[in-house]
Structure formats: C-alpha cells, structure tokens
Amino acid sequence: MSDSSKVVLEGGPADLPDRTVPAPEPGADLKLAHLGGYEHFRRTDRTHATPEGELPVYEWWERTELPG
C-alpha cells in the first residue's frame, strides 16, 4: 500500500525537522522553507519503504537564500 500524499526526503541539511512530508503538486519540485532560505528537492524514480507504505523519494538538489 502507498500513501501518495506524502514523500520521503533524501539529502539536504541534517537538521530538517521531518523527512516525511506532504507531496507537492504532481510534476512539481518540492520547496521547503528552512533557516532563512529554501531547500529544493526533486523527485527520483525510487521509493522508500516506510510504516506508511512505499513513498516516492525526493532528493535534495539546491538551497536558495531569502534576501535580507
């Protein structure tokens, strides 16, 4: 069973508060606000077994800083 409303995050900052997060719109990258910037994740072809089922894996690919 799979819960496609959630995804698993891989990579990025070690201090992210959660690695299982709500899924973005289909086809969209995921962007999380974190410590004065945004962490960007892209979907991979992989899945990860969790207690909630097989979830898509999104891999970190960049950080952008907020101005100021």
ChimeraX attribute file (.defattr): number of C-alpha atoms within 10 A of each C-alpha:
attribute: neighborCount
match mode: 1-to-1
recipient: residues
	/A:1	8
	/A:2	14
	/A:3	14
	/A:4	13
	/A:5	12
	/A:6	18
	/A:7	22
	/A:8	21
	/A:9	22
	/A:10	17
	/A:11	12
	/A:12	15
	/A:13	11
	/A:14	9
	/A:15	9
	/A:16	14
	/A:17	9
	/A:18	9
	/A:19	15
	/A:20	17
	/A:21	14
	/A:22	13
	/A:23	18
	/A:24	14
	/A:25	9
	/A:26	7
	/A:27	8
	/A:28	11
	/A:29	15
	/A:30	21
	/A:31	17
	/A:32	13
	/A:33	14
	/A:34	16
	/A:35	11
	/A:36	11
	/A:37	14
	/A:38	16
	/A:39	20
	/A:40	18
	/A:41	22
	/A:42	17
	/A:43	20
	/A:44	11
	/A:45	7
	/A:46	11
	/A:47	16
	/A:48	13
	/A:49	13
	/A:50	12
	/A:51	8
	/A:52	12
	/A:53	14
	/A:54	18
	/A:55	23
	/A:56	23
	/A:57	22
	/A:58	24
	/A:59	19
	/A:60	19
	/A:61	12
	/A:62	12
	/A:63	17
	/A:64	13
	/A:65	12
	/A:66	11
	/A:67	6
	/A:68	4
